[in-house]
Amino acid sequence: MPVGQALTNPRLAGSRASDKRMIRPMSRPFLTARWSNLCLFTFTVPPELLWPRVPPGLILDARDGDAFVSLVAFDFLDTRVLGVRWPGYRNFPEINLRFYVRDHEGPDARRGVVFIREFVPQRLVALLARAIYNEPYSAAPMSSRITESHDRITVEHELDAGGRTNTLRVTGGKPAACPGPDSLEHFFKEHQWGYGTTRTGRCLQYEVAHPHWDCFGVTDYALDWDWAAVYGPEFRILHGATPCSIILAKGSDVAVYPKGGLAGV
């Protein structure tokens, strides 16, 4: 079974599906942190839902011909910007909705993610991310809670958005183990590249460096989410949908390197 295939918008074929590479070298990380206990709820969606959001020079990344979005919730811990710890901004939860892209077809493609919306509790973090990088960050009341025993872990998140409290919960069995490179878990959790679009319509990319994550075997979950209210009416199709994958990844230290443009875009 192939790990992934490219899905190209037929209206944009030939303009977005070309092979584009970095034009800015990556050196010192802009941000370092520990991303802890990542919950990923992944859903199959029609490719046409995502095509308008694909940055220039990229194509949708697919598995068995399907396109996907993932709701991801985790904790930022010991966060540093350019090596500096900012009091009050070191530890906080994030919840994002993302989809999957690649920079060209072929086995050597750079696979990455594009964010539809990212929530954090601090207004300053959201403001700076939007102002400097045009990332789709918003600030909202939110919380996370971890409950552990010797043989299991339960992760819970709450987000006040769309006029209500949205909740998710995942329970996993210990010990954690690293899924194989051809597994569905690996396909959704391991992405070295993040992509976005500037205000002038150019594609930008950044590198996220971390080791492969171990995963806890999911034994139970709950998801109560108002997709249309939080992300817009086009995401109403996810109301009542069953996830095609649920992952609880242990996480690790990460380093996010400065963004760069795609040559020729």
VODREN-987564 format. One record per residue: residue in one letter; x, y, z of N, C-alpha, C in turn. Coordinates in Angstrom, 3 decimals. Layout:
BEGIN
- a,X,Y,Z,X,Y,Z,X,Y,Z
...
//
This chain:
BEGIN
- m,0.844,-1.188,0.000,0.000,0.000,0.000,0.880,1.238,0.000
- p,0.667,2.189,-0.897,1.479,3.391,-0.907,1.191,4.255,0.308
- v,2.231,4.870,0.822,2.063,5.733,1.983,1.221,6.940,1.632
- g,1.392,7.529,0.467,0.599,8.693,0.110,0.630,8.940,-1.377
- q,-0.399,9.646,-1.843,-0.431,10.061,-3.224,-0.773,11.538,-3.245
- a,-0.550,12.171,-4.400,-0.884,13.580,-4.547,-2.269,13.716,-5.154
- l,-3.038,14.686,-4.640,-4.303,15.055,-5.239,-4.166,16.479,-5.748
- t,-4.295,16.656,-7.039,-4.098,17.955,-7.656,-5.430,18.540,-8.080
- n,-5.645,19.786,-7.738,-6.829,20.489,-8.200,-6.776,20.568,-9.715
- p,-7.721,19.986,-10.437,-7.635,19.993,-11.897,-7.646,21.392,-12.483
- r,-8.225,22.356,-11.756,-8.228,23.725,-12.258,-6.866,24.373,-12.152
- l,-5.994,23.810,-11.275,-4.695,24.417,-11.029,-3.554,23.537,-11.493
- a,-3.853,22.408,-12.099,-2.801,21.500,-12.540,-1.862,22.231,-13.486
- g,-0.553,22.033,-13.243,0.446,22.686,-14.061,0.951,23.975,-13.453
- s,0.187,24.574,-12.517,0.665,25.789,-11.865,1.076,25.524,-10.440
- r,0.363,24.626,-9.736,0.687,24.346,-8.347,1.437,23.035,-8.179
- a,1.435,22.197,-9.167,1.961,20.854,-8.996,3.422,20.749,-9.383
- s,4.117,21.867,-9.596,5.520,21.804,-9.980,6.411,21.599,-8.777
- d,7.663,21.196,-9.027,8.620,20.925,-7.962,9.250,22.240,-7.502
- k,8.962,22.657,-6.248,9.472,23.910,-5.705,10.339,23.599,-4.494
- r,11.404,24.373,-4.320,12.320,24.107,-3.226,12.610,25.393,-2.456
- m,13.251,25.250,-1.303,13.533,26.386,-0.448,14.499,27.358,-1.099
- i,14.265,28.661,-0.839,15.220,29.662,-1.293,15.884,30.376,-0.123
- r,15.435,30.132,1.104,16.060,30.740,2.268,16.637,29.653,3.160
- p,17.911,29.719,3.515,18.480,28.688,4.370,17.897,28.753,5.775
- m,17.827,27.602,6.427,17.329,27.518,7.795,18.501,27.257,8.723
- s,18.626,28.092,9.763,19.765,27.950,10.660,19.287,27.853,12.106
- r,19.205,28.991,12.778,18.821,28.995,14.181,17.307,28.825,14.329
- p,16.848,27.962,15.262,15.401,27.815,15.437,14.777,29.086,15.978
- f,13.618,29.421,15.438,12.864,30.557,15.947,12.196,30.210,17.269
- l,11.710,28.977,17.369,10.970,28.548,18.554,11.399,27.149,18.944
- t,11.555,26.931,20.238,11.746,25.584,20.767,10.741,25.368,21.893
- a,10.337,24.117,22.058,9.350,23.781,23.086,9.282,22.272,23.199
- r,8.482,21.830,24.141,8.092,20.420,24.179,6.613,20.346,23.846
- w,6.291,19.583,22.793,4.895,19.326,22.450,4.510,18.014,23.114
- s,3.537,18.087,24.012,3.245,16.958,24.891,1.828,16.443,24.687
- n,1.707,15.107,24.626,0.421,14.407,24.614,-0.514,14.952,23.535
- l,-0.160,14.672,22.285,-0.906,15.180,21.135,-2.071,14.251,20.797
- c,-3.267,14.817,20.777,-4.473,14.096,20.358,-4.789,14.475,18.921
- l,-4.925,13.496,18.040,-5.241,13.750,16.636,-6.506,12.992,16.257
- f,-7.544,13.739,15.896,-8.772,13.173,15.354,-8.787,13.488,13.859
- t,-8.737,12.479,13.012,-8.611,12.700,11.570,-9.867,12.223,10.855
- f,-10.292,13.017,9.859,-11.516,12.755,9.114,-11.240,12.830,7.612
- t,-11.915,11.969,6.856,-11.879,12.045,5.405,-12.801,13.164,4.940
- v,-12.309,13.992,3.997,-13.123,15.085,3.463,-12.986,15.124,1.947
- p,-13.942,15.741,1.253,-13.818,15.890,-0.201,-12.638,16.805,-0.539
- p,-11.827,16.462,-1.518,-10.692,17.318,-1.869,-11.093,18.746,-2.210
- e,-12.275,18.929,-2.810,-12.683,20.271,-3.211,-12.907,21.195,-2.009
- l,-13.108,20.635,-0.815,-13.203,21.462,0.386,-11.879,22.152,0.690
- l,-10.770,21.514,0.331,-9.448,22.006,0.705,-8.717,22.726,-0.414
- w,-9.053,22.443,-1.671,-8.315,23.045,-2.780,-8.185,24.562,-2.671
- p,-9.234,25.306,-2.304,-9.071,26.770,-2.219,-8.077,27.212,-1.143
- r,-7.743,26.323,-0.214,-6.847,26.671,0.887,-5.409,26.217,0.648
- v,-5.145,25.523,-0.452,-3.796,25.016,-0.725,-2.892,26.174,-1.152
- p,-1.769,26.406,-0.471,-0.868,27.487,-0.876,-0.288,27.258,-2.264
- p,0.098,28.338,-2.960,0.675,28.205,-4.307,1.908,27.306,-4.300
- g,2.043,26.465,-5.326,3.189,25.585,-5.463,3.040,24.249,-4.777
- l,1.899,23.998,-4.115,1.687,22.751,-3.389,0.492,21.999,-3.945
- i,0.392,20.723,-3.581,-0.733,19.878,-3.950,-1.173,19.114,-2.713
- l,-2.413,18.664,-2.718,-2.921,17.893,-1.590,-2.189,16.562,-1.476
- d,-1.892,16.177,-0.247,-1.310,14.867,0.027,-2.443,13.928,0.421
- a,-2.471,12.750,-0.155,-3.588,11.833,0.034,-3.081,10.444,0.384
- r,-3.985,9.646,0.893,-3.711,8.227,1.129,-4.877,7.449,0.555
- d,-4.597,6.527,-0.338,-5.628,5.739,-1.010,-6.661,6.636,-1.687
- g,-6.211,7.782,-2.189,-7.083,8.677,-2.932,-7.925,9.608,-2.099
- d,-7.801,9.558,-0.771,-8.616,10.390,0.106,-7.825,11.591,0.627
- a,-8.527,12.712,0.830,-7.960,13.881,1.497,-8.459,13.905,2.939
- f,-7.717,14.599,3.816,-8.007,14.524,5.248,-7.833,15.877,5.923
- v,-8.584,16.044,7.027,-8.311,17.098,7.996,-8.131,16.436,9.348
- s,-7.298,17.051,10.192,-7.062,16.530,11.540,-7.272,17.627,12.560
- l,-8.057,17.325,13.582,-8.182,18.169,14.760,-7.096,17.726,15.731
- v,-6.197,18.646,16.095,-5.019,18.307,16.904,-5.014,19.164,18.160
- a,-4.900,18.532,19.313,-4.844,19.231,20.597,-3.631,18.738,21.370
- f,-2.871,19.671,21.948,-1.671,19.294,22.682,-1.261,20.425,23.604
- d,-0.212,20.191,24.387,0.322,21.208,25.287,1.691,21.668,24.821
- f,1.873,22.982,24.749,3.187,23.600,24.633,3.797,23.657,26.034
- l,5.009,23.145,26.198,5.709,23.207,27.474,7.112,23.771,27.278
- d,7.577,24.553,28.252,8.918,25.150,28.223,9.187,25.843,26.894
- t,8.266,26.686,26.487,8.369,27.370,25.201,9.399,28.494,25.270
- r,10.243,28.567,24.243,11.239,29.632,24.144,11.218,30.198,22.729
- v,11.306,31.517,22.630,11.393,32.207,21.348,12.788,32.794,21.232
- l,13.530,32.340,20.218,14.938,32.726,20.049,15.730,32.478,21.323
- g,15.413,31.377,21.996,16.127,30.970,23.185,15.667,31.618,24.470
- v,14.691,32.522,24.413,14.257,33.285,25.586,12.934,32.726,26.105
- r,12.878,32.455,27.421,11.629,32.084,28.074,10.874,33.360,28.458
- w,9.633,33.490,28.014,8.827,34.664,28.327,7.865,34.308,29.454
- p,7.972,34.968,30.603,7.087,34.660,31.739,5.612,34.748,31.340
- g,4.860,33.728,31.718,3.447,33.680,31.391,3.135,33.100,30.029
- y,4.180,32.797,29.243,3.971,32.282,27.888,4.787,31.009,27.640
- r,5.134,30.295,28.695,5.952,29.093,28.551,5.119,27.843,28.364
- n,4.017,27.727,29.106,3.207,26.514,29.095,1.760,26.872,28.775
- f,1.205,26.282,27.715,-0.173,26.578,27.335,-0.647,25.524,26.335
- p,-1.968,25.330,26.246,-2.506,24.382,25.251,-2.665,25.035,23.887
- e,-2.693,24.213,22.854,-3.070,24.646,21.506,-4.012,23.612,20.919
- i,-4.980,24.096,20.153,-5.860,23.229,19.377,-5.891,23.769,17.958
- n,-5.609,22.925,16.987,-5.621,23.375,15.596,-6.351,22.392,14.699
- l,-6.797,22.900,13.569,-7.356,22.075,12.500,-6.435,22.220,11.303
- r,-5.979,21.105,10.756,-4.972,21.142,9.697,-5.313,20.141,8.609
- f,-4.661,20.335,7.442,-4.742,19.342,6.379,-3.355,19.118,5.799
- y,-3.238,18.205,4.829,-1.951,17.652,4.439,-1.631,17.966,2.986
- v,-0.384,18.383,2.741,0.058,18.779,1.405,1.446,18.210,1.140
- r,1.860,18.313,-0.107,3.223,17.997,-0.492,3.649,18.991,-1.564
- d,4.982,19.133,-1.743,5.451,20.161,-2.672,5.530,19.670,-4.113
- h,5.490,18.373,-4.342,5.428,17.834,-5.689,5.141,16.347,-5.600
- e,4.873,15.736,-6.721,4.659,14.296,-6.749,5.996,13.578,-6.773
- g,6.014,12.377,-6.213,7.233,11.588,-6.213,7.673,11.218,-4.812
- p,8.530,10.203,-4.704,8.933,9.692,-3.384,9.785,10.661,-2.581
- d,10.396,11.658,-3.229,11.244,12.599,-2.502,10.514,13.892,-2.172
- a,9.188,13.891,-2.268,8.415,15.097,-1.980,8.528,15.476,-0.512
- r,8.467,16.780,-0.269,8.378,17.280,1.099,6.915,17.299,1.513
- r,6.577,16.479,2.487,5.215,16.386,2.990,5.057,17.328,4.176
- g,3.929,18.007,4.222,3.734,18.961,5.309,2.269,19.199,5.607
- v,2.017,20.198,6.451,0.661,20.520,6.882,0.382,21.994,6.621
- v,-0.896,22.302,6.460,-1.394,23.669,6.369,-2.492,23.813,7.424
- f,-2.468,24.916,8.148,-3.422,25.114,9.230,-4.629,25.917,8.755
- i,-5.803,25.430,9.125,-7.053,26.125,8.846,-7.365,27.118,9.960
- r,-7.164,26.717,11.211,-7.345,27.590,12.355,-6.546,27.021,13.524
- e,-5.920,27.919,14.283,-5.148,27.535,15.464,-5.611,28.375,16.643
- f,-5.933,27.708,17.746,-6.384,28.394,18.954,-5.341,28.264,20.066
- v,-5.088,29.371,20.751,-4.273,29.414,21.957,-4.994,30.314,22.953
- p,-4.666,30.219,24.250,-5.377,31.049,25.225,-4.872,32.486,25.318
- q,-3.635,32.755,24.862,-3.062,34.091,25.031,-3.302,34.950,23.787
- r,-3.866,36.130,24.001,-4.126,37.034,22.882,-2.831,37.519,22.236
- l,-1.801,37.750,23.030,-0.548,38.255,22.475,0.073,37.240,21.523
- v,0.051,35.958,21.886,0.597,34.913,21.023,-0.146,34.891,19.691
- a,-1.473,34.939,19.755,-2.266,34.925,18.530,-2.005,36.159,17.684
- l,-1.902,37.318,18.334,-1.677,38.566,17.601,-0.340,38.559,16.881
- l,0.716,38.137,17.577,2.041,38.124,16.960,2.117,37.110,15.822
- a,1.507,35.941,15.999,1.538,34.923,14.948,0.820,35.415,13.687
- r,-0.282,36.127,13.869,-0.996,36.672,12.704,-0.217,37.818,12.071
- a,0.341,38.701,12.910,1.004,39.891,12.379,2.309,39.561,11.673
- i,3.108,38.653,12.262,4.439,38.377,11.715,4.394,37.327,10.615
- y,3.608,36.256,10.814,3.647,35.127,9.899,2.335,34.871,9.163
- n,1.313,35.704,9.423,0.015,35.508,8.787,-0.562,34.130,9.062
- e,-0.232,33.575,10.210,-0.790,32.282,10.612,-2.205,32.493,11.149
- p,-3.123,31.551,10.903,-4.531,31.736,11.282,-4.798,31.456,12.764
- y,-4.126,32.196,13.628,-4.278,32.028,15.075,-5.428,32.864,15.606
- s,-6.115,32.337,16.607,-7.130,33.055,17.367,-6.932,32.734,18.844
- a,-7.313,33.678,19.695,-7.258,33.463,21.139,-8.655,33.139,21.653
- a,-8.725,32.173,22.571,-10.006,31.780,23.145,-9.758,31.129,24.499
- p,-10.731,31.188,25.407,-10.599,30.449,26.671,-10.491,28.958,26.382
- m,-9.501,28.319,26.966,-9.298,26.893,26.738,-8.491,26.302,27.878
- s,-8.557,24.995,28.018,-7.831,24.312,29.094,-7.517,22.894,28.675
- s,-6.542,22.303,29.366,-6.200,20.895,29.152,-5.987,20.228,30.502
- r,-6.182,18.907,30.515,-6.016,18.155,31.758,-5.488,16.761,31.427
- i,-4.509,16.322,32.188,-3.899,15.002,32.005,-4.128,14.178,33.264
- t,-4.626,12.956,33.099,-4.794,12.013,34.207,-4.027,10.748,33.853
- e,-3.136,10.320,34.742,-2.288,9.156,34.454,-2.356,8.134,35.573
- s,-2.216,6.881,35.198,-1.993,5.782,36.130,-0.848,4.953,35.586
- h,-0.567,3.834,36.221,0.569,3.029,35.788,0.348,2.395,34.420
- d,-0.928,2.240,34.007,-1.179,1.521,32.751,-1.987,2.311,31.729
- r,-2.342,3.569,32.041,-3.110,4.342,31.065,-2.940,5.828,31.283
- i,-3.299,6.600,30.258,-3.261,8.046,30.311,-4.516,8.580,29.627
- t,-5.124,9.614,30.219,-6.292,10.270,29.638,-5.984,11.749,29.463
- v,-6.236,12.239,28.249,-5.990,13.644,27.911,-7.331,14.287,27.561
- e,-7.605,15.441,28.179,-8.851,16.158,27.940,-8.554,17.613,27.583
- h,-9.323,18.157,26.625,-9.203,19.561,26.241,-10.593,20.176,26.145
- e,-10.669,21.460,26.515,-11.882,22.246,26.348,-11.548,23.533,25.609
- l,-12.433,23.938,24.700,-12.261,25.166,23.932,-13.589,25.898,23.895
- d,-13.588,27.149,24.385,-14.781,27.988,24.316,-14.728,28.791,23.023
- a,-15.460,28.349,22.017,-15.480,29.003,20.712,-16.772,28.639,20.005
- g,-17.214,29.505,19.116,-18.459,29.247,18.408,-19.678,29.306,19.292
- g,-19.597,30.050,20.401,-20.736,30.221,21.289,-21.005,29.082,22.243
- r,-20.014,28.186,22.413,-20.216,27.044,23.302,-18.872,26.475,23.715
- t,-18.894,25.519,24.659,-17.687,24.806,25.064,-17.580,23.513,24.272
- n,-16.492,23.394,23.509,-16.221,22.190,22.725,-15.229,21.330,23.517
- t,-15.438,20.034,23.533,-14.613,19.155,24.360,-14.125,17.949,23.575
- l,-12.955,17.476,23.972,-12.426,16.216,23.441,-11.705,15.475,24.560
- r,-11.693,14.155,24.421,-11.015,13.300,25.401,-10.488,12.066,24.696
- v,-9.268,11.672,25.050,-8.667,10.452,24.512,-7.987,9.706,25.655
- t,-8.218,8.403,25.733,-7.544,7.541,26.701,-6.690,6.537,25.945
- g,-5.446,6.356,26.396,-4.538,5.420,25.772,-3.889,4.499,26.778
- g,-3.536,3.302,26.336,-2.876,2.336,27.195,-1.369,2.476,27.134
- k,-0.713,2.218,28.245,0.741,2.227,28.325,1.262,0.798,28.187
- p,2.522,0.646,27.758,3.480,1.683,27.370,3.223,2.169,25.949
- a,3.799,3.323,25.629,3.718,3.849,24.272,4.733,3.134,23.381
- a,4.422,3.072,22.085,5.319,2.447,21.112,5.283,3.248,19.832
- c,6.337,3.143,19.033,6.437,3.917,17.794,5.875,3.114,16.621
- p,4.810,3.599,15.962,4.253,2.881,14.806,5.249,2.828,13.655
- g,5.089,1.852,12.791,5.979,1.672,11.659,5.802,2.741,10.601
- p,6.759,2.885,9.692,6.728,3.955,8.689,5.601,3.833,7.673
- d,5.017,2.656,7.504,3.912,2.479,6.567,2.546,2.533,7.243
- s,2.522,2.841,8.534,1.271,2.821,9.285,0.476,4.102,9.058
- l,-0.822,4.026,9.341,-1.683,5.195,9.257,-1.256,6.248,10.287
- e,-0.836,5.790,11.469,-0.393,6.733,12.495,0.803,7.551,12.021
- h,1.749,6.879,11.387,2.933,7.579,10.893,2.539,8.608,9.833
- f,1.625,8.258,8.961,1.215,9.157,7.887,0.657,10.469,8.438
- f,-0.103,10.414,9.532,-0.743,11.615,10.050,0.110,12.380,11.058
- k,0.983,11.713,11.781,1.690,12.423,12.855,3.081,12.904,12.479
- e,3.688,12.367,11.434,5.078,12.715,11.121,5.154,13.628,9.901
- h,5.332,14.917,10.161,5.466,15.906,9.085,6.552,16.894,9.464
- q,7.537,17.009,8.618,8.689,17.864,8.895,8.457,19.309,8.470
- w,7.446,19.546,7.626,7.277,20.867,7.041,5.898,21.435,7.343
- g,5.874,22.741,7.611,4.634,23.491,7.721,4.593,24.540,6.631
- y,3.389,24.796,6.096,3.242,25.733,4.991,2.155,26.750,5.306
- g,2.302,27.925,4.711,1.305,28.974,4.842,1.339,29.879,3.629
- t,0.532,30.930,3.669,0.440,31.876,2.570,0.595,33.285,3.114
- t,1.420,34.096,2.470,1.597,35.479,2.884,0.371,36.305,2.496
- r,0.320,37.536,2.985,-0.780,38.424,2.621,-0.761,38.789,1.136
- t,0.390,38.617,0.500,0.485,38.888,-0.934,0.272,37.634,-1.777
- g,-0.042,36.499,-1.110,-0.380,35.290,-1.849,0.768,34.347,-2.129
- r,1.976,34.625,-1.578,3.106,33.733,-1.781,3.071,32.587,-0.771
- c,3.657,31.470,-1.173,3.770,30.324,-0.276,5.020,30.450,0.576
- l,4.881,30.186,1.867,6.001,30.140,2.795,6.063,28.763,3.429
- q,7.260,28.379,3.880,7.389,27.100,4.557,8.370,27.221,5.703
- y,8.213,26.332,6.673,9.108,26.278,7.819,9.297,24.814,8.203
- e,10.392,24.557,8.878,10.740,23.192,9.257,10.451,22.968,10.736
- v,9.857,21.817,11.039,9.598,21.415,12.418,10.392,20.140,12.674
- a,11.428,20.242,13.494,12.329,19.119,13.735,11.979,18.437,15.052
- h,11.771,17.137,14.992,11.542,16.341,16.207,11.723,14.867,15.861
- p,12.019,14.035,16.847,12.103,12.588,16.584,10.717,12.014,16.323
- h,10.670,10.811,15.760,9.391,10.142,15.571,8.740,9.907,16.927
- w,7.424,10.139,16.980,6.718,10.073,18.251,6.183,8.676,18.544
- d,6.364,8.245,19.778,5.680,7.064,20.274,4.198,7.379,20.461
- c,3.361,6.346,20.371,1.916,6.513,20.520,1.376,5.542,21.565
- f,0.418,6.018,22.328,-0.336,5.153,23.238,-1.482,4.521,22.456
- g,-1.734,3.241,22.702,-2.856,2.584,22.036,-4.178,3.140,22.534
- v,-4.977,3.741,21.649,-6.221,4.389,22.048,-7.257,3.340,22.439
- t,-7.807,3.492,23.644,-8.813,2.562,24.154,-10.194,3.198,24.290
- d,-10.245,4.542,24.325,-11.529,5.215,24.472,-11.366,6.666,24.023
- y,-12.458,7.255,23.554,-12.396,8.671,23.175,-13.799,9.254,23.198
- a,-13.854,10.580,23.236,-15.106,11.325,23.114,-14.796,12.641,22.429
- l,-15.698,13.095,21.559,-15.510,14.349,20.842,-16.859,15.027,20.710
- d,-16.968,16.236,21.276,-18.180,17.041,21.200,-17.775,18.392,20.629
- w,-17.945,18.585,19.309,-17.355,19.715,18.600,-18.372,20.303,17.623
- d,-18.539,21.624,17.679,-19.433,22.303,16.751,-18.592,22.808,15.576
- w,-18.439,21.967,14.578,-17.529,22.250,13.471,-17.920,23.516,12.709
- a,-19.192,23.673,12.411,-19.629,24.821,11.628,-19.445,26.119,12.396
- a,-19.744,26.113,13.687,-19.619,27.329,14.486,-18.167,27.734,14.685
- v,-17.261,26.756,14.795,-15.854,27.050,15.068,-15.088,27.356,13.790
- y,-15.377,26.636,12.700,-14.550,26.736,11.493,-15.281,27.249,10.263
- g,-16.595,27.406,10.330,-17.344,27.907,9.189,-18.328,26.881,8.657
- p,-19.352,27.344,7.937,-20.432,26.440,7.504,-19.979,25.319,6.584
- e,-18.857,25.515,5.856,-18.403,24.457,4.947,-17.954,23.212,5.699
- f,-17.666,23.360,7.002,-17.228,22.207,7.786,-18.383,21.511,8.506
- r,-19.591,21.888,8.147,-20.755,21.213,8.708,-20.767,19.732,8.336
- i,-20.087,19.375,7.256,-20.048,17.976,6.824,-19.413,17.069,7.876
- l,-18.692,17.641,8.832,-18.051,16.834,9.872,-18.965,16.567,11.062
- h,-20.111,17.234,11.111,-21.042,16.972,12.213,-21.496,15.518,12.153
- g,-21.260,14.794,13.234,-21.657,13.393,13.307,-20.746,12.431,12.585
- a,-19.676,12.933,11.962,-18.755,12.055,11.237,-17.906,11.234,12.217
- t,-17.542,10.029,11.793,-16.683,9.159,12.592,-15.237,9.342,12.159
- p,-14.308,9.567,13.076,-12.907,9.706,12.678,-12.397,8.442,12.002
- c,-11.579,8.630,10.973,-10.936,7.478,10.337,-9.666,7.097,11.077
- s,-9.182,7.963,11.953,-7.985,7.689,12.747,-8.035,8.529,14.011
- i,-7.656,7.920,15.138,-7.508,8.631,16.406,-6.157,8.246,16.984
- i,-5.344,9.242,17.272,-3.977,9.016,17.727,-3.745,9.780,19.022
- l,-3.056,9.154,19.940,-2.561,9.833,21.136,-1.053,9.643,21.167
- a,-0.333,10.687,20.746,1.122,10.627,20.633,1.764,11.239,21.871
- k,2.844,10.636,22.308,3.520,11.088,23.522,4.142,12.463,23.348
- g,4.680,12.759,22.165,5.303,14.046,21.908,6.778,14.046,22.247
- s,7.408,15.230,22.129,8.849,15.345,22.323,9.239,16.819,22.294
- d,10.533,17.070,22.486,11.074,18.391,22.207,10.994,18.653,20.709
- v,10.698,19.913,20.339,10.621,20.303,18.938,11.390,21.604,18.733
- a,11.828,21.821,17.508,12.462,23.072,17.111,11.838,23.524,15.808
- v,11.354,24.770,15.775,10.722,25.331,14.589,11.678,26.353,13.984
- y,12.046,26.131,12.727,13.034,26.967,12.065,12.356,28.032,11.211
- p,13.040,29.129,10.952,12.432,30.263,10.250,11.842,29.868,8.912
- k,10.799,30.607,8.540,10.116,30.339,7.284,10.975,30.783,6.098
- g,10.690,30.191,4.965,11.307,30.580,3.709,10.317,30.469,2.585
- g,10.606,31.084,1.461,9.710,31.030,0.316,9.996,29.843,-0.567
- l,9.083,29.566,-1.478,9.265,28.535,-2.473,9.766,29.188,-3.768
- a,10.829,28.654,-4.297,11.400,29.224,-5.519,10.382,29.238,-6.643
- g,10.261,30.380,-7.297,9.372,30.489,-8.440,7.940,30.714,-8.099
- v,7.594,30.882,-6.797,6.196,31.074,-6.406,6.044,32.480,-5.829
//
